[in-house]
Amino acid sequence: MDTDLLRAFVTVAECEGFSAAGKVLHRTQSAVSLQIKRLEDRMGEALFERTSRSVILTPAGGRLLPYARHILKLQDEAIQVMGAERKGELIRLGTSEEQASTYLPELLPRFAARYPDVRLEVVCDISAAQVHAFQEGLLDVVLAIRHMPTQSGQLLGREPLVWVVAEHTRLDAWETLPLALNPEGCIFRAHAFAALGREDRRWDVRYSSQSPTGINLPVQAGLALTVKTPRSVPHGCRIVGADEGLPELGHVDIELHRTPGHASEALSAFCDELEQIVTATESLECVEYVTSDAS
């Protein structure tokens, strides 16, 4: 069986579309569509149901998917065993600055000891932008805060959100709550607005920055209030207590996106190491389901 056709099939399934799959495979949308048509002709059944808004697996496609993944995995393993793995491989990781500062200090030395020739490119941005870049084929792996369900996102766990202020700041000193938040598109900002919208409190976004440093400085100076996960509370700051009158912020889901269809030994190991470190985080709550489409 032609593994190029199977790779196109798996990529379309995981990217949920021909256009996104084409970007990952570096092919035109029409070329990917032709590959799927050839595979469907060989299988004798339709593998995808196409609508104006989505591409979903048919029952036949669902039966084929695990076998296609297994065949591609065996092919990649055979190439690696025969010494065809390219030295100096580049892994492109997308994550937030706070996640990078939390997890990479442990991950990088451990991974470099196993794969000294592999290069790593780290791109920091908000999660929505990272997932979009992954779907465009610009990143190999993304550690993200889930904004919406995706086929490629593997749910690792759930983290609580907390209000954070400088250690000696008293909330009752503020008639209007001054906020320091990321720009529009950040799910932490959305949670803050939703929580405060349920309360009769006055608030105002005084400081806005894409960078954690730009958020942390006014908070550490006692000038503003912000939203964090417990692992990201900056030095000189504290989590606002439940008895201080602020509404609960809820939780966010942490997910890992891996390059669809196949992965090198080094990329698979990198993703596995990252997953182990993230899931070992004390503030991360395990959940019963493990993939985005199960939610």
N, C-alpha and C positions, 0 to 999 in steps of 0.2 A: 504494500500500500504506500502511496506517495506521502511521505512525511511533510512535505511542503503544504499539501492540501490539508493535512491534519492540523498543522500549526496555524494555518489561516482559520480553520474551523474553531479551534480552541480560543484563539485571540478574539474572533468575532463574538463568541459566547461570553467571554470575560469582559470585553469592552462594551458589550451590549449595542454594537452597531458596526457597520461596514466602514464608515468614515474614520471613526476612532481607531479601529483595527488597522486600517491602512496606514495611519500615522505611526503606529507602533511597529508595523512590519516594513515601513518605508516603501509602501506600494500605493498606487492610486486606488480609489474606492472601486472603480470598475474592474481593476485587476483582481482585487479581493473577491468581488462578487462573482467573477468568472471562475475563480478557484473553488468557491463554495458550490457553484453550479456543477462543476466537474465532479466534485465529491458526491453531491446528491445523485448525479447520474450513475455513479459507480455503486452507491448504496441502494439505489432504487427507491429512495424515499426522500421527502422534503425534510431538511434538518432544522430549518428556521421558519418561523411564521413572521412575515414582514407586514408592519402596519405603517401608517404615516408618521408615527411618533416613536416606535420602538421596534426592536428585533428580539424575539424570544425563541427559545428552543421548542421544537415540537417534541412529542414523546419519543420519536426515533432519535432526535438530536440528543435528548437527555440520556438515552441508553448508550449512545456512542461516546459521549463526553469523557467519562472516566477511563474508557479504553484508549481514547486518543491521547489523553494526558499520560497514561502509563507508557504507551509506545514512544512518545516524545522523550519521556524521562529516560527510558532505556537507551534511546539513540544518543542522548547527551552524555550519559554515563559511558557508553562505548567509545565515544570520541575522546573523552577525558582519559580513559584507561589507555588508549592508543597514543597518548602524548600529544594530541592535537590542540589541547587547551592553550590559548594564546597568553604568553607572559605579558605582564604589564597591563592586565585587564583594568578597565575603568568602571567603577560602580558609582552611579549618580544617586545620592540620597537627598530626599526632600524632607524637611522637618522644621519645626519652629525653633527659634533661638533658645527658648527655655528648655525644650525637650533635648536639644543638642547639648546644652550645658549640664543637664541632669544625667543623660545616658552615655554620651560619647566618651567621657573620661575613663569609664570602665570598659567600654566596648573596644575602643581603638587599640590599646596595647594588646588586648587578648586576641583580636583579629589579626593584627600585624605580625604577631608571633607565628601564626599559622600560615599566613599568606603575605609574605614580605614584599612580593612583586606587584601586588594589587594596589592600584591608585584609587583614592576616594575623593569625590567632589561633593561637597555639602552645600546645599542651597536652602537658605532659611527664608521663610515667608509664612503667611497665614495659611491655615489648612486648606481652605477652599481653593486657593491659588495653586497649592501643591498638588492636589488631586487633579485639577484641570491640566497641569503640566504633565502629570503621569499619564493621563488619558491621551495627551498629545504625543506621547512617546519621548518626552524630554527628560524623564526621570526613570530610574530602574526600580527604586523602592521608596515608599513614602510612609512616614509615621505621622498620622494625622488625627485631629479631633473631628469626629464625624459631623458633617453638616446635613447630609441626606444619604439614604441607602444607596450603595453601589454594588455591582456584581463582584468587583475585585477586592473590596475591603474585607479583611479578616479582623473581626472584633477581638481585641485582646482583653478588654475589661472596661470598667467604669470608674471615673474619678469624681469626687465631690468638688464643687466650687465653693470658695470661701471669700468673704469680705476681708480685706487686709488694710491696715493703717499703721502708722508709725507707733512704736511701743508705748509712748506716753500720750498719745492723742486721745482726747475724749470726744465722742460723737455729739454729745449735748452742747458742745461749744459751737457747733455749726447749725445755723438756722436753715441754710440751704446746703445740702450735701455736695461738696466739690468732688467730681469724679476724674480719675485719670484712666483712660481706656484706649484700646486699639481702635483704628478707624473702622468705618462701616465695612461689613463683611466678616468681622470677627464674631464667633459664636459666644465668646465671653461677654462682649458688649451687648449682644442680643439678650442673654440671660439677665444681665444687670437691668436693662430697660424693662424686661418682662416682670422681674421681681419688684422693682420700685413702682411699676405701674399698678400693682395690686395694693400699694400702700398710700396713705395720705401724707407723703413726704415730698418736700421740695428738693430738687436736685438739678445739677448743671454740670455738663462736661467741660471742665476747665483745662484739662491737658489731654492731648491726643498724640499718639506716636506709634509707628510701626514697630519700633524697637523696644524691648523690655527695659533698656536703660532709660529711654525717654519717659517711660511710665514709672519706673522705680524711683527716680530722683525726686519728683514732687511728693511721692508718697513717703519716702524716707525723711523728707524735710518737714513732714507734718502738714503738708498743704493740700492733700487730696486722699481719697479713698479709691481702692481699686478691687478688681476681681482676679483671683489666682486659684491654682490647685495647691493643696497643702505642700507639695514638694517644691514649689516655686516661691515661697514666701521670702522676700529679700531680707538681707541683714538689717537689723535695727527695726524690724516690723513685727507685727503680731496679727493673729487671726482674730477677728471681731467675735466676741462671745455671743452665744445664743440669747443671753439675757440683756443685750444692748439695743434691742429693738429693731434690728434690720431684718428684712424678709429673707427666707431661705432661697438659695440660688439653684438648688437641684444638682444634677450630675451631667457630665459629658462622657461620651463613649470614645475610647481610644482604639484606633484601627490601623492595621498595617496593610499596605498595598505592595504586592510583588509583581514584577514583570510577568505578564500572562504568557501561558503556553510552554515556556521552558526557562531554565536558568542554569548558569554555570555552577560548578561545584563551589566556587568562591562566593558567588552571589547567594546561593542557597544557605551556605554556612553563615554569611553575614546576616541574613534575615533571621536565621534561627538564633544566633547569638543575641541580636537586638531584641527579639521576642522574649527570650529568657530573662534579659535584664529588665525589660519593661514590666513583665508580669510579676517580677519579684519586688516591685516597688510597694512599699508598705501602704500607701494611700490608694492603691489600685484594688478595686473590688471585682472579683471574678463574677462572670455572668454565665447563665446556662447555655446560651447559644454562642456560636463562634464565628458566624459569617453574617455580613450585612443583610443578605436577602432572607435571613431567618427571622429578622425582627418584625 
